[in-house]
Amino acid sequence: MTSFKSFLSRVQFCVVMGAALSASSAFADTLNLNYEATASAPTGTVINSSINNLSPNGAYSYSKDFASNLATIPGSIFDFYDDYVFTINSSIVSSITATIDLATIKKIENLDVRLFSWTGTVEQTLNQVTIGTPSATPIQATTSPIVSGVSNIGQVAVLAQTSLAAGTYVLQVRGIVSGDVGGSYTGTLNVASPVPVMGALPLLLSGLGMLGLMGRRRLTA
């Protein structure tokens, strides 16, 4: 009976989390998967060669469902590497990626999200960013367990707001598919315009400086 209640609790939590993630990305555009590496294609497979061109002040959803367990990629501890390549103007970006365990049926472990600056060719993206040494130091998301009751029922990876210069970047999701029939993840990449400095701010600061100087002169007098 206890195990059934625990299972039911997980299902209810999945429904709530699913509704929350759906609500957060209900009006989001789609971030298309560009490249994927698995044990069957460890150097990467082209899924979509068109790089995502993202506009500021937008939310872009991404997700992937794996139908069955995957073998570990040779030379790696992960079963898959998913690369979402996108081009932006100078922006502030953040992301949230989550995977929910459905008992042992659907499950992804070791969820890891990284952000790279892409400076190479497609082949370099597949070989360097996916499997080998990155061409640039990655900005890595912070991954935490999702807890319901006394057990962990998933993971969430949060990439805090990060300022990026205009250019091309790779948002990479990787993990281990350990569910009996696979696993899945879903996420949202937020892109915002940099906050401009108010034109009146320098005048305000200089005015405060003048007031301070006047106050000091009065005290001296």
Backbone as CSV, one residue per row, in Angstrom:
resi,resn,N_x,N_y,N_z,CA_x,CA_y,CA_z,C_x,C_y,C_z
1,MET,0.835,-1.201,0.000,0.000,0.000,0.000,0.872,1.255,0.000
2,THR,1.958,1.178,0.815,2.853,2.339,0.893,3.506,2.614,-0.446
3,SER,3.943,1.535,-1.128,4.590,1.713,-2.427,3.614,2.284,-3.450
4,PHE,2.344,1.872,-3.364,1.340,2.406,-4.283,1.127,3.890,-4.038
5,LYS,1.089,4.286,-2.747,0.925,5.705,-2.423,2.124,6.500,-2.917
6,SER,3.315,5.922,-2.769,4.515,6.600,-3.253,4.463,6.777,-4.757
7,PHE,4.015,5.717,-5.465,3.898,5.795,-6.921,2.867,6.842,-7.319
8,LEU,1.736,6.854,-6.598,0.682,7.820,-6.891,1.168,9.229,-6.648
9,SER,1.948,9.413,-5.567,2.513,10.727,-5.276,3.409,11.197,-6.400
10,ARG,4.186,10.275,-6.965,5.080,10.625,-8.073,4.280,11.028,-9.304
11,VAL,3.239,10.282,-9.582,2.391,10.602,-10.736,1.769,11.979,-10.568
12,GLN,1.243,12.261,-9.362,0.639,13.560,-9.104,1.668,14.668,-9.271
13,PHE,2.885,14.419,-8.762,3.931,15.433,-8.878,4.301,15.661,-10.334
14,CYS,4.357,14.574,-11.115,4.661,14.696,-12.543,3.611,15.536,-13.251
15,VAL,2.354,15.324,-12.886,1.265,16.093,-13.498,1.419,17.571,-13.174
16,VAL,1.731,17.871,-11.905,1.891,19.264,-11.478,3.084,19.902,-12.177
17,MET,4.241,19.191,-12.205,5.427,19.723,-12.858,5.189,19.903,-14.354
18,GLY,4.507,18.936,-14.961,4.212,19.045,-16.388,3.353,20.253,-16.690
19,ALA,2.355,20.486,-15.848,1.489,21.646,-16.033,2.267,22.936,-15.869
20,ALA,3.184,22.958,-14.883,3.975,24.162,-14.645,4.902,24.452,-15.814
21,LEU,5.593,23.408,-16.308,6.495,23.604,-17.435,5.729,23.979,-18.692
22,SER,4.562,23.394,-18.887,3.749,23.731,-20.053,3.276,25.169,-19.975
23,ALA,2.892,25.592,-18.771,2.423,26.966,-18.604,3.535,27.965,-18.847
24,SER,4.776,27.600,-18.398,5.883,28.537,-18.553,6.294,28.686,-20.007
25,SER,6.011,27.654,-20.828,6.436,27.727,-22.224,5.264,27.658,-23.194
26,ALA,4.081,28.020,-22.695,2.890,27.917,-23.529,2.995,28.832,-24.757
27,PHE,3.682,29.976,-24.574,3.795,30.927,-25.677,5.230,30.983,-26.199
28,ALA,6.006,29.940,-25.913,7.398,29.928,-26.331,7.537,29.373,-27.746
29,ASP,8.518,29.916,-28.459,8.882,29.344,-29.741,9.727,28.095,-29.489
30,THR,9.976,27.340,-30.544,10.715,26.096,-30.399,12.190,26.290,-30.729
31,LEU,13.039,25.724,-29.876,14.478,25.687,-30.134,14.771,24.317,-30.740
32,ASN,15.143,24.303,-32.011,15.324,23.037,-32.722,16.649,22.373,-32.365
33,LEU,16.610,21.055,-32.192,17.820,20.274,-31.945,18.636,20.202,-33.232
34,ASN,19.936,20.511,-33.139,20.779,20.522,-34.331,21.622,19.255,-34.475
35,TYR,22.261,18.839,-33.391,23.141,17.676,-33.467,22.921,16.793,-32.237
36,GLU,23.128,15.498,-32.442,23.006,14.560,-31.333,24.049,13.462,-31.473
37,ALA,24.660,13.104,-30.337,25.615,12.006,-30.310,25.114,10.925,-29.371
38,THR,25.181,9.678,-29.803,24.834,8.513,-28.992,25.882,7.430,-29.273
39,ALA,25.743,6.288,-28.616,26.702,5.203,-28.824,26.709,4.724,-30.273
40,SER,25.551,4.777,-30.933,25.469,4.326,-32.331,26.096,5.333,-33.287
41,ALA,26.207,6.598,-32.862,26.842,7.632,-33.686,27.639,8.559,-32.764
42,PRO,28.764,8.067,-32.224,29.506,8.822,-31.204,30.116,10.119,-31.691
43,THR,30.306,10.275,-33.013,30.852,11.529,-33.519,29.752,12.516,-33.862
44,GLY,28.506,12.113,-33.644,27.401,13.035,-33.837,26.614,12.808,-35.106
45,THR,25.331,13.106,-35.021,24.425,13.012,-36.156,23.766,14.367,-36.371
46,VAL,23.691,14.803,-37.616,23.023,16.071,-37.924,21.518,15.846,-37.879
47,ILE,20.853,16.552,-36.974,19.398,16.468,-36.865,18.745,17.590,-37.662
48,ASN,19.312,18.778,-37.548,18.792,19.950,-38.251,19.969,20.888,-38.489
49,SER,20.321,21.111,-39.742,21.503,21.919,-40.053,21.240,23.419,-39.980
50,SER,19.978,23.812,-39.855,19.642,25.239,-39.776,19.824,25.741,-38.352
51,ILE,20.762,26.673,-38.171,21.038,27.212,-36.841,19.870,28.083,-36.392
52,ASN,19.481,27.944,-35.125,18.392,28.747,-34.575,18.812,30.211,-34.472
53,ASN,18.031,31.088,-35.071,18.282,32.528,-34.993,17.291,33.123,-34.008
54,LEU,17.766,33.511,-32.822,16.879,33.913,-31.742,16.765,35.427,-31.620
55,SER,15.553,35.883,-31.417,15.292,37.297,-31.199,15.282,37.585,-29.698
56,PRO,15.632,38.798,-29.295,15.621,39.128,-27.870,14.204,39.175,-27.310
57,ASN,14.136,39.104,-25.987,12.866,39.151,-25.271,11.914,38.049,-25.733
58,GLY,12.468,36.829,-25.787,11.666,35.675,-26.184,12.015,34.459,-25.347
59,ALA,11.108,33.482,-25.322,11.325,32.215,-24.627,11.273,31.099,-25.665
60,TYR,12.223,30.183,-25.588,12.340,29.127,-26.587,12.373,27.769,-25.882
61,SER,11.397,26.929,-26.184,11.282,25.640,-25.512,12.020,24.555,-26.293
62,TYR,12.512,23.561,-25.575,13.188,22.426,-26.196,12.891,21.175,-25.368
63,SER,12.907,20.024,-26.006,12.611,18.780,-25.298,13.067,17.601,-26.134
64,LYS,13.230,16.460,-25.482,13.610,15.239,-26.198,13.118,14.048,-25.396
65,ASP,12.566,13.077,-26.101,12.094,11.842,-25.479,12.894,10.685,-26.059
66,PHE,13.438,9.865,-25.173,14.198,8.689,-25.591,13.344,7.459,-25.320
67,ALA,13.094,6.690,-26.352,12.141,5.593,-26.259,12.691,4.381,-25.529
68,SER,14.001,4.218,-25.481,14.564,3.033,-24.833,15.916,3.367,-24.228
69,ASN,16.424,2.464,-23.406,17.740,2.654,-22.813,18.794,2.785,-23.901
70,LEU,19.769,3.648,-23.647,20.855,3.826,-24.599,22.147,3.285,-24.006
71,ALA,23.026,2.804,-24.880,24.339,2.366,-24.427,25.207,3.600,-24.167
72,THR,26.163,3.465,-23.272,27.070,4.568,-22.959,27.980,4.837,-24.148
73,ILE,28.197,6.105,-24.451,29.070,6.485,-25.555,30.512,6.124,-25.193
74,PRO,31.234,5.478,-26.073,32.635,5.134,-25.795,33.453,6.373,-25.430
75,GLY,34.209,6.274,-24.341,35.023,7.391,-23.903,34.277,8.420,-23.102
76,SER,33.034,8.149,-22.740,32.212,9.099,-21.984,31.394,8.334,-20.955
77,ILE,30.881,9.062,-19.954,29.981,8.432,-18.984,28.523,8.649,-19.363
78,PHE,28.287,9.435,-20.419,26.927,9.796,-20.799,26.412,8.939,-21.955
79,ASP,25.073,8.870,-22.044,24.418,8.111,-23.111,24.065,8.979,-24.311
80,PHE,23.902,10.282,-24.077,23.535,11.175,-25.179,24.080,12.573,-24.939
81,TYR,24.347,13.255,-26.038,24.713,14.675,-26.045,23.811,15.348,-27.066
82,ASP,22.977,16.279,-26.634,22.099,17.021,-27.543,22.589,18.454,-27.639
83,ASP,22.864,18.917,-28.854,23.387,20.262,-29.080,22.356,21.136,-29.790
84,TYR,21.991,22.227,-29.144,21.100,23.238,-29.726,21.970,24.454,-30.054
85,VAL,22.157,24.724,-31.335,23.024,25.816,-31.772,22.162,27.025,-32.115
86,PHE,22.549,28.196,-31.573,21.743,29.388,-31.819,22.616,30.626,-31.963
87,THR,22.099,31.574,-32.723,22.757,32.862,-32.950,21.917,33.960,-32.317
88,ILE,22.567,34.879,-31.601,21.858,35.981,-30.943,22.646,37.270,-31.080
89,ASN,21.955,38.383,-30.879,22.621,39.649,-30.662,23.040,39.705,-29.197
90,SER,23.706,40.778,-28.795,24.093,40.930,-27.395,22.854,40.773,-26.515
91,SER,22.860,39.800,-25.611,21.658,39.463,-24.854,22.008,38.930,-23.470
92,ILE,20.977,38.830,-22.642,21.069,38.153,-21.357,20.247,36.876,-21.477
93,VAL,20.879,35.723,-21.235,20.186,34.451,-21.398,20.138,33.686,-20.075
94,SER,19.139,32.847,-19.947,19.010,31.943,-18.808,18.218,30.734,-19.293
95,SER,18.299,29.639,-18.545,17.551,28.457,-18.959,17.204,27.599,-17.754
96,ILE,16.176,26.782,-17.932,15.812,25.774,-16.952,15.475,24.492,-17.706
97,THR,16.067,23.388,-17.264,15.860,22.084,-17.899,15.503,21.083,-16.811
98,ALA,14.486,20.275,-17.035,14.038,19.341,-16.003,13.775,17.965,-16.586
99,THR,14.003,16.961,-15.776,13.630,15.593,-16.107,12.928,14.996,-14.899
100,ILE,11.817,14.320,-15.141,11.000,13.741,-14.071,11.043,12.219,-14.182
101,ASP,11.305,11.555,-13.045,11.299,10.088,-13.021,9.873,9.588,-12.864
102,LEU,9.502,8.638,-13.672,8.233,7.937,-13.495,8.580,6.536,-13.003
103,ALA,8.792,6.456,-11.663,9.298,5.227,-11.040,10.565,4.802,-11.779
104,THR,10.635,3.550,-12.225,11.780,3.095,-13.017,11.430,2.987,-14.491
105,ILE,10.231,3.453,-14.845,9.774,3.316,-16.229,10.451,4.338,-17.137
106,LYS,10.372,5.621,-16.751,10.998,6.698,-17.519,11.952,7.427,-16.581
107,LYS,13.220,7.509,-16.975,14.189,8.110,-16.064,15.455,8.534,-16.797
108,ILE,15.956,9.728,-16.467,17.256,10.200,-16.929,18.065,10.585,-15.699
109,GLU,19.278,10.087,-15.612,20.164,10.408,-14.502,21.324,11.269,-14.998
110,ASN,22.008,11.914,-14.042,23.170,12.756,-14.350,22.846,13.825,-15.397
111,LEU,21.684,14.439,-15.277,21.322,15.522,-16.194,22.361,16.636,-16.083
112,ASP,22.872,17.078,-17.221,23.910,18.104,-17.228,23.662,19.047,-18.394
113,VAL,23.698,20.338,-18.131,23.457,21.352,-19.165,24.644,22.298,-19.203
114,ARG,25.162,22.538,-20.410,26.314,23.426,-20.564,26.075,24.387,-21.726
115,LEU,26.764,25.527,-21.658,26.652,26.551,-22.699,28.048,26.859,-23.208
116,PHE,28.208,26.803,-24.543,29.499,27.045,-25.165,29.415,28.184,-26.170
117,SER,30.540,28.858,-26.346,30.682,29.759,-27.477,31.175,28.930,-28.654
118,TRP,30.470,29.010,-29.770,30.816,28.217,-30.949,31.701,29.036,-31.873
119,THR,32.930,28.577,-32.049,33.871,29.303,-32.894,34.397,28.446,-34.037
120,GLY,33.887,27.235,-34.159,34.424,26.334,-35.177,33.417,25.961,-36.235
121,THR,33.730,24.926,-36.966,32.855,24.416,-38.010,31.870,23.421,-37.391
122,VAL,30.982,22.901,-38.227,30.023,21.904,-37.751,30.759,20.687,-37.198
123,GLU,31.801,20.255,-37.917,32.562,19.090,-37.458,33.216,19.362,-36.117
124,GLN,33.725,20.565,-35.931,34.343,20.914,-34.656,33.303,20.952,-33.540
125,THR,32.109,21.392,-33.882,31.046,21.414,-32.878,30.742,19.999,-32.411
126,LEU,30.622,19.080,-33.360,30.306,17.701,-33.009,31.444,17.062,-32.224
127,ASN,32.677,17.232,-32.690,33.796,16.531,-32.083,34.298,17.209,-30.802
128,GLN,34.388,18.527,-30.798,34.963,19.213,-29.647,33.935,19.454,-28.554
129,VAL,32.793,19.993,-28.931,31.800,20.332,-27.927,31.129,19.084,-27.376
130,THR,30.879,18.116,-28.240,30.134,16.942,-27.814,30.995,15.928,-27.073
131,ILE,32.103,15.535,-27.666,32.868,14.422,-27.118,34.201,14.861,-26.517
132,GLY,34.978,15.626,-27.244,36.332,15.941,-26.809,36.425,17.224,-26.007
133,THR,37.602,17.810,-26.035,37.854,19.039,-25.286,37.108,20.199,-25.928
134,PRO,36.337,20.948,-25.162,35.576,22.069,-25.739,36.505,23.126,-26.334
135,SER,36.018,23.817,-27.360,36.796,24.882,-27.965,36.780,26.130,-27.099
136,ALA,35.910,26.164,-26.095,35.844,27.285,-25.169,35.395,26.745,-23.814
137,THR,35.737,27.465,-22.754,35.337,27.050,-21.417,33.816,27.125,-21.295
138,PRO,33.176,26.045,-20.889,31.705,26.062,-20.836,31.163,26.823,-19.638
139,ILE,29.992,27.426,-19.823,29.207,27.948,-18.714,28.259,26.823,-18.338
140,GLN,28.364,26.312,-17.153,27.626,25.115,-16.788,26.455,25.450,-15.871
141,ALA,25.324,24.784,-16.113,24.136,24.990,-15.297,24.284,24.265,-13.954
142,THR,23.593,24.777,-12.943,23.584,24.146,-11.631,22.451,23.132,-11.572
143,THR,22.802,21.864,-11.307,21.807,20.795,-11.288,21.474,20.409,-9.855
144,SER,20.168,20.308,-9.564,19.706,19.949,-8.232,18.653,18.856,-8.337
145,PRO,18.542,18.002,-7.311,17.495,16.980,-7.328,16.126,17.583,-7.079
146,ILE,15.105,16.976,-7.655,13.720,17.326,-7.360,13.224,16.314,-6.337
147,VAL,12.799,16.807,-5.184,12.444,15.928,-4.079,10.946,15.991,-3.812
148,SER,10.332,14.829,-3.683,8.928,14.727,-3.285,8.856,13.738,-2.125
149,GLY,8.461,14.228,-0.971,8.463,13.378,0.205,9.883,13.140,0.657
150,VAL,10.311,11.883,0.690,11.663,11.557,1.134,12.543,11.079,-0.007
151,SER,12.012,11.064,-1.225,12.774,10.525,-2.344,12.963,11.543,-3.448
152,ASN,14.056,11.364,-4.193,14.315,12.199,-5.361,13.537,11.644,-6.543
153,ILE,12.811,12.499,-7.225,12.011,12.010,-8.350,12.372,12.709,-9.660
154,GLY,13.548,13.297,-9.689,13.980,13.937,-10.918,15.111,14.901,-10.664
155,GLN,15.456,15.660,-11.692,16.523,16.651,-11.588,16.124,17.900,-12.360
156,VAL,16.641,19.038,-11.913,16.420,20.302,-12.620,17.753,21.023,-12.723
157,ALA,18.066,21.513,-13.905,19.315,22.229,-14.158,18.983,23.673,-14.520
158,VAL,19.522,24.612,-13.758,19.225,26.030,-13.947,20.491,26.773,-14.366
159,LEU,20.407,27.453,-15.488,21.477,28.336,-15.939,21.075,29.755,-15.572
160,ALA,21.793,30.358,-14.632,21.460,31.699,-14.163,21.666,32.721,-15.274
161,GLN,21.084,33.893,-15.086,21.195,34.943,-16.099,22.657,35.220,-16.425
162,THR,22.975,35.145,-17.712,24.347,35.293,-18.182,24.370,36.232,-19.377
163,SER,25.245,37.210,-19.344,25.361,38.156,-20.454,26.228,37.551,-21.554
164,LEU,25.717,37.558,-22.774,26.444,37.018,-23.917,26.586,38.093,-24.989
165,ALA,27.759,38.155,-25.563,27.974,39.064,-26.685,27.322,38.470,-27.928
166,ALA,27.149,39.304,-28.938,26.571,38.815,-30.190,27.442,37.701,-30.745
167,GLY,26.811,36.606,-31.171,27.576,35.494,-31.702,26.754,34.221,-31.777
168,THR,27.446,33.096,-31.961,26.796,31.790,-32.069,27.202,30.936,-30.877
169,TYR,26.214,30.264,-30.290,26.442,29.500,-29.059,25.807,28.116,-29.173
170,VAL,26.238,27.232,-28.281,25.700,25.872,-28.216,25.165,25.622,-26.812
171,LEU,23.876,25.325,-26.715,23.276,24.866,-25.467,23.263,23.350,-25.540
172,GLN,23.992,22.710,-24.628,24.145,21.264,-24.694,23.492,20.593,-23.492
173,VAL,22.684,19.576,-23.764,22.055,18.755,-22.729,22.612,17.347,-22.853
174,ARG,23.048,16.771,-21.741,23.566,15.412,-21.773,23.103,14.661,-20.531
175,GLY,23.114,13.344,-20.593,22.642,12.574,-19.459,22.718,11.088,-19.717
176,ILE,22.215,10.316,-18.748,22.184,8.859,-18.816,20.731,8.403,-18.781
177,VAL,20.297,7.700,-19.812,18.923,7.203,-19.890,18.866,5.845,-19.181
178,SER,18.182,5.799,-18.035,18.189,4.575,-17.236,16.795,4.000,-16.999
179,GLY,15.758,4.594,-17.594,14.410,4.061,-17.440,14.223,2.772,-18.226
180,ASP,13.299,1.963,-17.773,13.039,0.689,-18.450,12.630,0.895,-19.900
181,VAL,11.900,1.970,-20.168,11.488,2.249,-21.546,11.998,3.609,-22.012
182,GLY,13.007,4.157,-21.313,13.610,5.402,-21.762,13.509,6.521,-20.754
183,GLY,13.495,7.737,-21.251,13.419,8.923,-20.403,13.223,10.147,-21.257
184,SER,12.988,11.293,-20.619,12.761,12.518,-21.371,13.172,13.722,-20.543
185,TYR,13.404,14.826,-21.240,13.673,16.103,-20.566,12.952,17.206,-21.320
186,THR,12.757,18.317,-20.656,12.144,19.490,-21.286,12.755,20.743,-20.673
187,GLY,12.786,21.824,-21.431,13.394,23.038,-20.911,12.973,24.273,-21.676
188,THR,13.389,25.409,-21.159,13.113,26.703,-21.780,14.359,27.568,-21.720
189,LEU,14.719,28.163,-22.855,15.824,29.118,-22.932,15.224,30.510,-23.065
190,ASN,15.553,31.389,-22.124,15.040,32.754,-22.135,16.112,33.701,-22.660
191,VAL,15.725,34.578,-23.570,16.639,35.561,-24.158,16.067,36.951,-23.943
192,ALA,16.843,37.820,-23.307,16.378,39.179,-23.009,17.403,40.192,-23.489
193,SER,16.914,41.369,-23.850,17.809,42.452,-24.248,18.548,42.971,-23.027
194,PRO,19.819,43.381,-23.202,20.541,43.972,-22.075,19.818,45.217,-21.584
195,VAL,19.833,45.444,-20.281,19.169,46.618,-19.710,20.033,47.837,-20.008
196,PRO,19.505,48.827,-20.759,20.322,50.004,-21.094,20.485,50.924,-19.888
197,VAL,21.623,51.581,-19.830,21.848,52.579,-18.779,21.017,53.808,-19.092
198,MET,20.274,54.289,-18.121,19.416,55.454,-18.345,20.241,56.667,-18.763
199,GLY,19.754,57.394,-19.767,20.469,58.568,-20.225,20.617,59.624,-19.139
200,ALA,19.661,59.658,-18.191,19.706,60.667,-17.140,20.581,60.253,-15.967
201,LEU,21.067,58.987,-15.946,21.833,58.521,-14.800,23.118,59.317,-14.578
202,PRO,23.925,59.601,-15.624,25.125,60.413,-15.393,24.790,61.792,-14.823
203,LEU,23.699,62.394,-15.310,23.305,63.700,-14.787,22.899,63.601,-13.323
204,LEU,22.198,62.491,-12.982,21.781,62.292,-11.598,22.984,62.147,-10.685
205,LEU,23.982,61.377,-11.117,25.172,61.177,-10.304,25.950,62.472,-10.122
206,SER,26.066,63.250,-11.206,26.781,64.524,-11.101,26.027,65.494,-10.203
207,GLY,24.692,65.457,-10.254,23.891,66.312,-9.375,24.071,65.943,-7.918
208,LEU,24.101,64.635,-7.627,24.341,64.203,-6.247,25.725,64.630,-5.773
209,GLY,26.697,64.577,-6.690,28.049,65.013,-6.349,28.084,66.499,-6.006
210,MET,27.355,67.306,-6.778,27.299,68.747,-6.516,26.639,69.037,-5.173
211,LEU,25.557,68.299,-4.854,24.894,68.482,-3.571,25.836,68.149,-2.416
212,GLY,26.616,67.076,-2.580,27.570,66.701,-1.543,28.626,67.771,-1.349
213,LEU,29.113,68.328,-2.460,30.130,69.365,-2.390,29.577,70.616,-1.704
214,MET,28.347,70.998,-2.039,27.712,72.162,-1.423,27.537,71.955,0.082
215,GLY,27.126,70.738,0.454,26.943,70.424,1.871,28.249,70.508,2.640
216,ARG,29.346,70.053,2.017,30.648,70.103,2.683,31.085,71.563,2.876
217,ARG,30.839,72.402,1.862,31.228,73.808,1.958,30.457,74.499,3.089
218,ARG,29.172,74.158,3.223,28.366,74.772,4.283,28.898,74.370,5.663
219,LEU,29.264,73.096,5.807,29.794,72.624,7.084,31.122,73.322,7.405
220,THR,31.930,73.516,6.343,33.228,74.205,6.532,33.015,75.645,6.945
221,ALA,31.980,76.313,6.312,31.686,77.715,6.656,31.173,77.814,8.076
